[in-house]
Amino acid sequence: MKKKLSRQENIYYFSEAAFSLFENWKAGEYRLLKILKDTDRSYVALLEMGGDQFIYKEAREKNRRKWQRFLSVFRGSESKREGLQMFEIRKNGFLGPEFQFAYEKKRASMVIHSFLVYSYIEADELTVKKAEKAFAYLEKIHDAGFLHGDSQLSNFLIHGEEIYLIDSKFQKNKYGALGSAYENYYFELSCPGCSFLMDRSHWAYKIAKKWKDLKEWWVKIKTKRRERK
C-alpha cells in the first residue's frame, strides 16, 4: 500500500499497525539501542518502539548517487524495493525480516532520501559447521523457482532450527539451472570448505563458475586501471 504524505513524500506499508509505527517514529517515540553500521554506504540501527525491536536501514550511497536518483523515477528507491522483497519472501512461504514501512522523499520526481524499517530477528549467524542447513534452505528456494539474490553464507541466519534470509534480492529465477548454479557457486565462495555440498560435475555449475570467475577478473582489471590514473 502506498500513501502520499505530501507532494514530495511517500510511505509504503501493508497494515495499519505499520503505519502507526511510522507515526511513532515521526513523533520521535523510539529509543536508539545500538548503531549497527555507520558508513558512507549505509546506516543501520537497532531501535525500540512500543516495546518491540526494529531495524532502521538507510541506503546512503544509493540515495546520493545521481544515476540511482535518476533510476528511482521509474523504479522507486532502494528502500522501497528491499521492503517489497521482504514482503515477497514471507508471501511465498520463506522466513525473513517482517517489512514494516519504507519512506521516500523526492525532488523533481527523483528520490533524494529514503529509509526502511523492519522487525528485528532474534537469530544468529551460521558457522561453517552449520552451513549445510543454509545450503539446504537455498536449494529449497531454488526448487520453488526463486533466487536469493545474494546467496553468501552471512545472509542466512538461524534461530533454533529455523533459517532466515537477510539482505536478499528475492526474485523469480528466469535463468533456470544456470541461475541456481550461479548462486550455489557464490555461496561456495563465501564458505571455505563447503565445496562438498555442490555438484561440481554438473554442466550448469561449470558454466556458472567460469562466468563468475570472469566477472571477478574483469573487476580486478578495471580496478587496476583506475589506480593507474
C-alpha positions in Angstrom: 0.0 0.0 0.0 1.3 3.5 -0.9 0.3 6.6 1.0 1.2 10.1 -0.2 2.3 12.2 2.8 2.9 15.3 0.9 3.7 16.4 -2.6 7.3 15.0 -2.3 6.9 12.3 0.4 5.6 8.7 0.1 5.3 5.8 2.6 4.9 2.2 1.7 3.3 -0.3 4.2 0.8 -3.2 4.3 -1.0 -2.8 7.6 -2.5 -0.1 9.9 -0.1 -1.2 12.6 2.8 -0.5 10.4 1.5 3.0 9.6 1.0 3.6 13.3 4.7 2.6 13.7 5.7 5.2 11.2 3.7 7.9 13.1 5.5 6.9 16.3 8.9 7.2 14.5 7.9 10.6 13.1 6.9 11.8 16.5 10.3 10.6 17.9 8.7 8.0 20.1 11.5 5.5 19.8 14.8 4.6 21.6 18.1 4.1 19.8 19.5 0.8 21.2 22.6 0.4 19.1 24.2 1.6 15.9 25.0 -1.5 13.8 26.6 0.3 10.8 27.6 3.9 10.1 29.5 4.3 6.8 29.2 6.3 3.6 27.4 3.4 2.1 24.7 2.8 4.7 23.4 3.5 8.2 21.8 0.7 10.2 20.5 1.0 13.7 18.5 -1.1 16.2 15.5 0.8 17.6 12.9 0.1 20.2 9.3 1.2 19.6 6.3 0.2 21.7 8.3 -2.5 23.5 9.4 -4.2 20.2 12.7 -4.0 18.4 13.1 -2.9 14.8 15.9 -2.3 12.3 16.2 1.2 10.7 18.2 1.0 7.4 19.3 3.9 5.3 21.0 3.3 1.9 23.1 6.5 2.0 25.2 5.8 -1.1 22.2 4.9 -3.3 20.3 7.8 -2.0 23.2 10.1 -3.0 24.2 8.7 -6.4 23.0 10.7 -9.4 22.4 7.6 -11.5 20.4 5.9 -8.7 18.4 9.0 -8.3 17.5 9.0 -12.0 16.5 5.3 -11.9 14.3 6.0 -8.9 12.0 7.9 -11.1 11.0 4.6 -12.8 11.5 2.0 -10.1 11.4 3.8 -6.7 14.1 3.8 -4.0 16.3 1.0 -2.9 14.5 1.1 0.5 11.1 0.5 -1.2 12.4 -2.3 -3.4 14.1 -4.1 -0.5 11.0 -3.8 1.7 8.8 -5.2 -1.1 11.3 -8.1 -1.5 10.9 -8.8 2.3 7.2 -8.9 1.8 7.5 -11.3 -1.1 9.8 -13.7 0.8 7.2 -14.1 3.5 4.3 -14.2 1.0 6.0 -17.2 -0.7 6.4 -19.2 2.5 10.0 -18.4 3.4 11.4 -16.8 6.5 12.9 -13.3 6.7 12.5 -10.0 8.4 9.0 -8.6 8.6 8.7 -5.4 6.5 7.1 -2.5 8.3 7.4 0.6 6.2 9.6 2.4 3.6 9.8 6.1 3.4 10.8 8.2 0.3 11.4 11.9 -0.1 11.6 13.2 -3.7 12.8 16.2 -5.6 11.8 16.7 -9.3 10.3 13.1 -9.2 13.7 11.6 -8.1 14.2 10.0 -4.7 16.8 12.0 -2.7 16.3 10.3 0.6 14.8 7.0 1.7 14.9 4.5 4.6 13.4 1.2 5.6 12.1 -0.1 8.9 11.6 -3.8 9.5 11.3 -6.2 12.5 14.4 -7.3 14.3 15.1 -11.1 14.1 16.5 -12.7 17.2 18.8 -15.1 15.3 22.5 -16.0 15.0 24.9 -16.1 12.1 25.6 -19.6 10.7 29.0 -21.0 11.2 30.7 -23.2 8.6 29.8 -26.2 10.6 26.1 -25.4 10.1 26.5 -24.2 6.5 24.7 -27.4 5.3 21.5 -26.1 6.8 21.8 -22.8 4.9 22.6 -24.6 1.7 19.6 -26.9 2.1 17.4 -23.8 2.5 19.0 -22.2 -0.6 18.1 -25.3 -2.6 14.5 -25.1 -1.2 14.3 -21.6 -2.6 15.6 -22.8 -6.0 13.2 -25.7 -6.1 10.3 -23.2 -5.6 11.5 -21.3 -8.7 13.2 -18.3 -6.9 16.7 -16.9 -6.3 18.1 -15.4 -3.1 19.9 -12.7 -5.0 22.9 -12.5 -2.6 23.5 -16.1 -1.5 26.6 -15.8 0.6 26.6 -17.6 3.9 26.4 -14.5 6.0 23.0 -13.7 4.5 21.4 -16.7 6.3 20.6 -16.6 10.0 19.4 -19.4 12.3 17.1 -19.4 15.3 16.5 -22.8 16.8 16.0 -24.9 13.7 14.6 -22.2 11.5 16.6 -20.4 8.8 16.0 -16.8 7.9 17.0 -14.8 4.8 18.5 -11.3 5.1 19.9 -8.9 2.5 18.0 -10.9 -0.1 17.2 -9.6 -3.6 14.5 -12.2 -3.8 13.2 -12.8 -7.3 11.9 -15.3 -9.8 14.5 -17.5 -11.3 14.5 -16.6 -15.0 17.7 -18.4 -15.8 16.8 -22.0 -14.8 19.7 -24.3 -13.8 22.3 -21.6 -14.6 20.7 -19.2 -12.1 20.7 -21.8 -9.3 24.2 -22.9 -10.1 25.5 -19.3 -10.0 24.0 -18.8 -6.6 25.5 -22.2 -5.4 28.9 -21.1 -6.5 28.6 -17.7 -4.9 27.6 -19.5 -1.7 30.7 -21.7 -2.0 33.0 -18.7 -2.4 31.6 -17.3 0.9 32.1 -20.6 2.7 35.5 -22.1 2.6 35.2 -25.9 2.9 31.7 -26.0 1.5 32.7 -27.5 -1.8 31.4 -30.9 -0.8 27.8 -29.6 -0.9 28.0 -28.8 -4.6 27.6 -31.0 -7.6 30.8 -29.6 -9.2 30.5 -32.0 -12.2 27.1 -30.5 -13.4 27.3 -28.6 -16.6 25.5 -25.6 -15.1 27.9 -25.4 -12.2 30.9 -25.4 -14.6 29.4 -22.6 -16.7 28.4 -20.5 -13.7 31.8 -20.9 -12.2 33.5 -19.7 -15.4 31.1 -16.8 -15.7 31.6 -15.7 -12.1 35.4 -16.0 -12.3 35.4 -14.0 -15.5 33.4 -11.2 -13.8 35.8 -11.1 -10.9 38.8 -11.0 -13.3 37.2 -8.0 -15.1 36.5 -6.2 -11.9 40.2 -6.5 -11.0 41.3 -5.2 -14.4 39.0 -2.2 -14.0 40.3 -1.5 -10.5 43.9 -1.6 -11.7 43.1 0.8 -14.5 41.5 3.3 -12.1 44.5 3.0 -9.8 46.9 3.9 -12.6 45.0 7.1 -13.5 
